[in-house]
Amino acid sequence: MDKMRIRGGKPLRGSIAVSGAKNAALPLMTASLLTDETLTLSNLPHLVDISTLANLLSQHGVTISMDGQANGGHTGNVLSLTAGRIVSTTAPYDLVRKMRASVLVLGPLLARERQARVSLPGGCAIGSRPVDLHIKGLQAMGARIELSEGYIEAEAPQGLHGAEIVFPFVSVGATENLLMAACLARGETRLVNAAREPEVTDLARCLVAMGADIQGIGDETMVVRGVDRLHGAHHAVIPDRIETGTYVMATAITGGDVELLGAELEHLSAAVSVLEGAGVEITATNRGVRVRRANGRLTGVDVMTEPFPGFPTDLQAQMMALMTTADGASMITETIFENRYMHVPELRRMGASINLHGSSAMVRGVPALRGAPVMATDLRASVSLVIAGLAAEGETVVNRIYHLDRGYERLEEKLAACGADIERIKEDA
């Protein structure tokens, strides 16, 4: 199992190309199930999760081809996906267990084929993240659904119909699943308290390019008028705002100066506001975003995670790592997932001063972190340990980095190109 070895203390300097957003690419790929024509997606990152979903879609009958890959730039991979005929409406456990986003095939399969059998999903162990909202929404649209032997078994013999669906809380996955299903449902569907994340907006815009009738994109209420069929389209995946935020914090903790090519600040306005309050200088350039530490040490700031447009839960662990060496104290409160503090014991091993109080963590800045062997527990926790290692004195070894490969494209290469002393240690399984 691979490890990452980091020798800290080197400021990051140079430029990093931001990859396409994984969390946008995955639902966009499942949208290919809604049409028998070709959906071409550009700026896809090369990640384990993308490959996992490609394997799942292939067994449903989707033909996938790589049309090209940009070298040296930040335009990513280009995939063409053609679901000319669905050969299987079952998403098996062996594939779905590897990644929660696999459940996003449920809505498209049910809408197009009027039946679907999808294994309950797996993924990162950062909370229960149930699929109840997906199921209840599809039931409101006329689906009959049973849970049997670990599978969601759904059918809609007469097809899906429009409905008003009010989400009791914001759910990105449920919004995406029901949005796709509604595109082929009869009549009008209203999604109330829908997720407004840029990745949801990106999906909606792609669906419109495929012929969907969607109003209220980017708002809390979206109205979808079902159409008989969708057609193919070309769509470019938005840049990854979580990767952008991660490299902003890596630059800041090392006192570096880095330009993030292709980054878009409007997707990170809440995080940018918090980071600027801590002493990080973030400015737009004609190629993306420039990041550097304003003056001296950073200042502790308080953070609360919230649905978009609030501070992203997917940047909470990285922010905590950044605050471990800031002057003063920071209170970080997690409101989205209940188990998202598994990186805390590992940061403590590196000398961080962090005390947990329920859903909040009090971080008191220390003069310096110390390198140590640490264990990655989930995707964002993994990269928080890398960030800490970049600033720590001595050597840090991050174990179980397969989590990183699910969400960060060529992480060690991008950091090393900016002066980080970081390398992947290959080990036999």
C-alpha positions as CSV (number, residue, x, y, z in Angstrom):
1,M,0.0,0.0,0.0
2,D,1.5,3.3,-1.1
3,K,2.7,6.0,1.3
4,M,3.6,9.7,1.0
5,R,6.8,11.0,2.5
6,I,7.1,14.7,3.1
7,R,10.0,16.7,4.4
8,G,8.5,20.0,5.5
9,G,9.7,23.6,5.6
10,K,9.9,24.5,1.9
11,P,7.7,27.4,0.7
12,L,5.6,26.5,-2.4
13,R,6.5,28.7,-5.4
14,G,5.3,28.5,-9.0
15,S,2.1,27.5,-10.6
16,I,-0.4,24.6,-10.3
17,A,-3.0,23.7,-12.9
18,V,-6.4,23.0,-11.2
19,S,-8.1,19.9,-12.5
20,G,-11.7,19.5,-13.4
21,A,-14.1,19.0,-10.4
22,K,-14.5,15.4,-9.4
23,N,-17.8,16.1,-7.7
24,A,-19.1,17.7,-10.9
25,A,-17.7,15.0,-13.2
26,L,-19.4,12.1,-11.5
27,P,-23.0,13.2,-11.8
28,L,-22.3,14.4,-15.4
29,M,-21.1,11.0,-16.3
30,T,-24.2,9.3,-15.0
31,A,-26.3,11.8,-17.1
32,S,-25.1,9.9,-20.1
33,L,-27.7,7.2,-19.1
34,L,-30.5,9.6,-20.0
35,T,-29.9,9.5,-23.8
36,D,-29.0,7.1,-26.5
37,E,-26.8,9.8,-28.1
38,T,-23.2,10.7,-27.2
39,L,-22.4,12.9,-24.3
40,T,-18.9,14.4,-24.6
41,L,-17.3,15.7,-21.4
42,S,-14.0,17.7,-21.4
43,N,-11.8,18.7,-18.5
44,L,-12.3,15.4,-16.6
45,P,-9.7,14.7,-14.0
46,H,-7.8,11.4,-14.1
47,L,-8.9,9.9,-10.7
48,V,-9.7,6.5,-9.2
49,D,-13.4,7.6,-8.7
50,I,-13.7,8.5,-12.3
51,S,-12.4,5.1,-13.4
52,T,-14.7,3.3,-10.8
53,L,-17.8,5.0,-12.2
54,A,-16.7,4.4,-15.8
55,N,-16.5,0.7,-15.0
56,L,-20.0,0.8,-13.5
57,L,-21.4,2.7,-16.5
58,S,-19.8,0.2,-18.9
59,Q,-21.6,-2.7,-17.3
60,H,-24.9,-0.8,-17.8
61,G,-24.0,-0.7,-21.5
62,V,-22.4,2.7,-21.9
63,T,-19.6,2.8,-24.5
64,I,-16.8,5.1,-23.2
65,S,-13.9,6.3,-25.3
66,M,-11.1,8.7,-24.4
67,D,-11.0,11.3,-27.2
68,G,-7.8,13.1,-26.0
69,Q,-5.9,14.4,-23.2
70,A,-4.3,17.9,-22.9
71,N,-0.7,17.8,-22.0
72,G,0.8,20.5,-19.9
73,G,-2.4,22.6,-19.6
74,H,-5.4,22.4,-17.4
75,T,-8.1,21.2,-19.9
76,G,-8.1,17.7,-18.6
77,N,-9.3,14.5,-20.2
78,V,-12.1,14.3,-22.8
79,L,-14.5,11.4,-22.5
80,S,-17.3,10.4,-24.9
81,L,-20.1,8.3,-23.3
82,T,-22.8,6.6,-25.4
83,A,-25.6,4.7,-23.8
84,G,-27.2,3.5,-27.1
85,R,-28.8,0.6,-25.3
86,I,-29.0,-0.1,-21.6
87,V,-28.0,-3.8,-21.2
88,S,-28.3,-4.0,-17.4
89,T,-30.3,-2.0,-14.9
90,T,-28.5,-3.5,-12.0
91,A,-25.7,-1.7,-10.2
92,P,-23.9,-4.4,-8.4
93,Y,-22.4,-4.3,-4.9
94,D,-18.9,-5.0,-5.9
95,L,-18.8,-1.7,-7.9
96,V,-21.1,0.5,-5.9
97,R,-19.5,-0.2,-2.5
98,K,-16.3,1.6,-3.7
99,M,-17.9,5.0,-4.1
100,R,-21.1,6.7,-2.8
101,A,-21.6,8.6,-6.0
102,S,-22.6,5.3,-7.7
103,V,-26.1,5.7,-6.4
104,L,-26.6,8.5,-8.9
105,V,-27.3,5.9,-11.6
106,L,-30.6,5.2,-9.8
107,G,-32.6,8.2,-11.1
108,P,-31.4,8.1,-14.7
109,L,-32.0,4.3,-15.0
110,L,-35.4,4.5,-13.5
111,A,-36.4,7.5,-15.7
112,R,-35.2,5.9,-18.9
113,E,-35.8,2.1,-18.3
114,R,-38.6,2.3,-15.7
115,Q,-36.7,0.0,-13.4
116,A,-33.4,-0.1,-11.5
117,R,-31.7,-2.3,-9.0
118,V,-28.9,-0.4,-7.2
119,S,-26.8,-1.6,-4.3
120,L,-26.7,0.6,-1.2
121,P,-23.5,2.6,-1.6
122,G,-20.2,2.7,0.3
123,G,-17.5,5.3,0.2
124,C,-15.7,7.4,2.9
125,A,-16.5,6.7,6.5
126,I,-17.5,10.3,7.5
127,G,-21.1,9.8,8.5
128,S,-24.2,7.9,7.6
129,R,-25.1,10.0,4.6
130,P,-28.4,7.9,4.0
131,V,-30.1,7.7,0.7
132,D,-33.6,8.2,2.2
133,L,-34.1,11.5,0.4
134,H,-33.3,9.9,-3.0
135,I,-35.8,7.1,-2.3
136,K,-38.6,9.4,-1.0
137,G,-38.3,11.8,-3.9
138,L,-38.5,9.0,-6.5
139,Q,-41.5,7.5,-4.6
140,A,-43.2,10.9,-4.9
141,M,-42.6,10.7,-8.6
142,G,-44.5,7.4,-8.8
143,A,-41.8,4.8,-8.3
144,R,-42.4,1.7,-6.3
145,I,-39.2,1.0,-4.2
146,E,-38.2,-1.8,-1.8
147,L,-35.0,-2.4,0.0
148,S,-34.0,-6.1,-0.3
149,E,-30.7,-7.8,0.5
150,G,-28.7,-4.6,0.4
151,Y,-30.3,-3.3,-2.8
152,I,-32.6,-0.5,-3.8
153,E,-35.2,-2.2,-6.1
154,A,-37.2,0.4,-7.9
155,E,-39.7,0.2,-10.7
156,A,-42.1,2.7,-12.4
157,P,-44.1,0.6,-15.0
158,Q,-46.0,3.7,-16.2
159,G,-42.9,5.9,-16.0
160,L,-42.2,8.7,-13.6
161,H,-44.4,11.8,-13.2
162,G,-43.8,15.3,-11.9
163,A,-44.1,16.1,-8.2
164,E,-43.3,18.8,-5.7
165,I,-40.4,17.6,-3.6
166,V,-39.4,19.6,-0.5
167,F,-36.0,18.6,0.9
168,P,-36.0,18.7,4.7
169,F,-32.3,19.6,4.5
170,V,-30.0,20.4,1.7
171,S,-28.6,17.2,0.0
172,V,-26.4,17.5,-3.0
173,G,-26.7,13.9,-4.1
174,A,-30.5,13.7,-3.7
175,T,-30.8,17.0,-5.7
176,E,-28.7,15.6,-8.5
177,N,-30.5,12.2,-8.6
178,L,-34.0,13.7,-8.7
179,L,-33.0,16.5,-11.1
180,M,-31.9,13.9,-13.6
181,A,-34.9,11.7,-13.1
182,A,-37.3,14.7,-13.5
183,C,-35.9,15.5,-16.9
184,L,-37.7,12.5,-18.4
185,A,-40.7,12.5,-16.1
186,R,-44.2,13.4,-17.3
187,G,-45.2,16.9,-16.2
188,E,-43.6,19.4,-13.9
189,T,-41.3,18.7,-10.9
190,R,-40.5,21.3,-8.3
191,L,-37.4,20.7,-6.2
192,V,-37.7,22.9,-3.1
193,N,-34.7,23.6,-0.8
194,A,-32.5,22.1,-3.5
195,A,-28.7,22.2,-3.2
196,R,-27.1,25.2,-4.9
197,E,-23.5,23.9,-5.1
198,P,-21.6,24.8,-8.3
199,E,-21.4,21.1,-9.1
200,V,-25.3,20.9,-9.1
201,T,-25.5,24.0,-11.3
202,D,-22.9,22.5,-13.7
203,L,-25.1,19.3,-14.0
204,A,-28.2,21.4,-14.6
205,R,-26.5,23.4,-17.4
206,C,-25.3,20.2,-19.0
207,L,-28.8,18.7,-18.9
208,V,-30.2,21.9,-20.5
209,A,-27.6,21.5,-23.3
210,M,-29.0,17.9,-23.7
211,G,-32.5,19.3,-24.2
212,A,-33.9,19.4,-20.6
213,D,-36.3,22.2,-19.6
214,I,-35.0,23.5,-16.2
215,Q,-35.8,26.8,-14.6
216,G,-34.2,28.3,-11.5
217,I,-30.7,26.9,-11.9
218,G,-28.6,28.1,-9.0
219,D,-31.7,28.9,-6.9
220,E,-33.2,27.1,-3.9
221,T,-36.2,26.0,-6.0
222,M,-35.7,24.4,-9.4
223,V,-38.6,23.7,-11.8
224,V,-38.2,20.9,-14.3
225,R,-40.7,20.2,-17.1
226,G,-40.2,16.7,-18.4
227,V,-39.4,16.0,-22.0
228,D,-39.8,12.9,-24.1
229,R,-36.1,12.5,-24.8
230,L,-32.7,14.1,-24.3
231,H,-30.0,14.3,-27.0
232,G,-26.2,14.3,-26.9
233,A,-24.1,17.4,-26.0
234,H,-20.6,18.7,-25.4
235,H,-19.9,20.0,-21.9
236,A,-16.7,21.2,-20.1
237,V,-16.5,20.3,-16.4
238,I,-16.0,23.2,-14.0
239,P,-12.6,23.5,-12.2
240,D,-12.4,21.8,-8.9
241,R,-13.1,24.4,-6.1
242,I,-12.0,21.9,-3.4
243,E,-8.7,21.3,-5.1
244,T,-8.3,25.0,-5.5
245,G,-9.0,25.6,-1.8
246,T,-6.6,22.8,-0.8
247,Y,-3.7,24.4,-2.8
248,V,-4.6,27.8,-1.4
249,M,-4.1,26.4,2.1
250,A,-1.0,24.5,1.2
251,T,0.6,27.6,-0.2
252,A,-0.5,29.7,2.9
253,I,0.8,27.3,5.5
254,T,4.3,27.2,3.8
255,G,4.5,31.0,3.3
256,G,4.7,30.4,-0.5
257,D,3.5,32.2,-3.6
258,V,1.6,30.2,-6.1
259,E,-0.6,30.9,-9.1
260,L,-3.5,28.4,-9.5
261,L,-4.2,28.1,-13.2
262,G,-7.9,27.8,-14.2
263,A,-9.2,28.4,-10.7
264,E,-12.5,30.4,-10.3
265,L,-12.9,32.5,-7.1
266,E,-16.7,32.8,-7.4
267,H,-17.1,29.1,-6.4
268,L,-15.2,29.7,-3.2
269,S,-16.4,33.1,-2.0
270,A,-17.1,32.0,1.6
271,A,-13.7,30.3,2.0
272,V,-11.9,33.2,0.4
273,S,-13.4,35.6,2.9
274,V,-12.3,33.4,5.8
275,L,-8.8,32.9,4.4
276,E,-8.3,36.6,3.8
277,G,-9.4,37.3,7.4
278,A,-6.6,34.9,8.5
279,G,-4.0,36.8,6.5
280,V,-3.9,34.9,3.1
281,E,-3.7,37.2,0.1
282,I,-5.8,35.9,-2.8
283,T,-6.1,37.8,-6.1
284,A,-7.5,37.0,-9.5
285,T,-5.1,36.9,-12.5
286,N,-5.7,36.5,-16.2
287,R,-4.8,32.8,-15.8
288,G,-6.5,32.0,-12.5
289,V,-5.7,32.9,-9.0
290,R,-2.6,34.0,-7.2
291,V,-2.1,33.0,-3.5
292,R,0.5,34.2,-0.9
293,R,0.7,34.9,2.8
294,A,0.2,38.6,3.4
295,N,2.6,39.3,6.3
296,G,4.2,37.0,8.9
297,R,2.2,34.3,10.6
298,L,-1.5,33.7,10.0
299,T,-4.2,34.7,12.5
300,G,-6.7,32.2,13.9
301,V,-10.2,32.6,12.6
302,D,-13.5,30.8,13.3
303,V,-15.1,28.6,10.7
304,M,-18.5,26.9,10.4
305,T,-19.3,24.5,7.5
306,E,-22.5,25.1,5.7
307,P,-24.1,24.2,2.4
308,F,-23.2,26.4,-0.6
309,P,-22.7,29.3,-0.6
310,G,-21.3,28.7,2.9
311,F,-17.8,27.3,3.9
312,P,-17.5,23.8,2.3
313,T,-17.4,20.8,4.5
314,D,-14.9,19.4,2.1
315,L,-12.4,22.1,3.1
316,Q,-12.8,21.8,6.9
317,A,-9.9,19.3,7.5
318,Q,-7.6,21.4,5.3
319,M,-8.6,24.6,7.2
320,M,-7.9,22.9,10.5
321,A,-4.4,21.9,9.4
322,L,-3.8,25.5,8.3
323,M,-5.0,26.9,11.7
324,T,-2.6,24.6,13.7
325,T,0.3,27.1,13.2
326,A,-1.7,30.3,13.2
327,D,-1.4,32.9,16.0
328,G,-4.2,32.6,18.6
329,A,-7.2,30.2,18.6
330,S,-9.7,29.0,16.0
331,M,-13.1,27.4,16.5
332,I,-14.0,25.1,13.7
333,T,-17.6,23.8,13.7
334,E,-18.8,20.9,11.4
335,T,-22.5,21.0,10.7
336,I,-22.7,18.7,7.7
337,F,-21.2,15.3,8.6
338,E,-21.0,13.9,12.2
339,N,-17.8,11.9,11.8
340,R,-15.6,14.4,10.1
341,Y,-12.9,14.8,12.7
342,M,-11.0,11.6,12.2
343,H,-7.9,13.6,11.2
344,V,-7.7,15.3,14.7
345,P,-5.8,12.5,16.4
346,E,-3.3,12.4,13.5
347,L,-2.7,16.1,13.6
348,R,-2.2,15.9,17.3
349,R,0.6,13.3,16.6
350,M,2.3,16.1,14.8
351,G,2.1,18.5,17.8
352,A,-1.2,20.3,17.0
353,S,-3.2,21.5,19.9
354,I,-6.8,20.6,19.2
355,N,-9.7,19.9,21.6
356,L,-13.0,18.6,20.5
357,H,-16.3,19.8,22.0
358,G,-19.1,17.9,20.2
359,S,-19.4,19.2,16.7
360,S,-16.7,21.9,17.3
361,A,-12.9,21.8,17.5
362,M,-10.8,24.4,19.3
363,V,-7.5,24.8,17.6
364,R,-4.7,26.7,19.4
365,G,-1.8,27.6,17.2
366,V,1.6,26.2,18.0
367,P,5.0,27.6,17.0
368,A,5.7,24.6,14.7
369,L,4.4,21.1,13.8
370,R,6.7,18.1,14.0
371,G,6.9,15.4,11.4
372,A,5.5,12.0,12.3
373,P,4.0,8.8,10.8
374,V,0.3,9.4,10.4
375,M,-2.7,7.5,9.0
376,A,-5.2,8.8,6.4
377,T,-8.8,8.0,7.2
378,D,-10.8,9.6,4.3
379,L,-10.2,11.7,1.3
380,R,-10.1,15.2,2.8
381,A,-8.5,14.1,6.0
382,S,-5.7,12.6,3.9
383,V,-4.8,15.9,2.2
384,S,-5.0,17.8,5.5
385,L,-2.1,15.6,6.7
386,V,-0.2,16.4,3.6
387,I,-0.7,20.1,4.2
388,A,0.5,19.8,7.8
389,G,3.5,17.8,6.6
390,L,4.5,20.5,4.2
391,A,4.9,22.9,7.1
392,A,6.2,20.5,9.7
393,E,9.8,20.2,10.9
394,G,11.3,16.9,9.9
395,E,9.7,14.0,8.0
396,T,6.1,13.1,7.8
397,V,4.9,9.8,6.3
398,V,1.2,9.6,5.4
399,N,0.0,6.0,5.3
400,R,-3.1,4.7,3.4
401,I,-3.0,7.4,0.7
402,Y,-5.3,5.5,-1.6
403,H,-7.9,7.9,-0.4
404,L,-5.9,10.7,-2.0
405,D,-6.0,9.1,-5.4
406,R,-9.8,9.1,-5.3
407,G,-9.9,13.0,-5.3
408,Y,-6.6,14.6,-6.2
409,E,-5.0,14.2,-9.6
410,R,-1.1,14.0,-9.5
411,L,-1.0,15.6,-6.1
412,E,2.6,14.9,-5.3
413,E,3.7,15.9,-8.8
414,K,2.0,19.3,-8.6
415,L,3.4,20.0,-5.2
416,A,6.9,18.9,-6.1
417,A,6.9,21.1,-9.2
418,C,6.4,24.1,-6.8
419,G,9.4,23.1,-4.6
420,A,7.8,20.7,-2.0
421,D,10.0,17.8,-0.9
422,I,7.4,15.1,-1.3
423,E,7.5,11.6,-2.8
424,R,5.2,8.6,-3.2
425,I,6.7,5.4,-1.7
426,K,5.4,2.4,-3.7
427,E,4.8,-0.7,-1.6
428,D,3.5,-4.1,-2.6
429,A,0.0,-4.9,-1.4
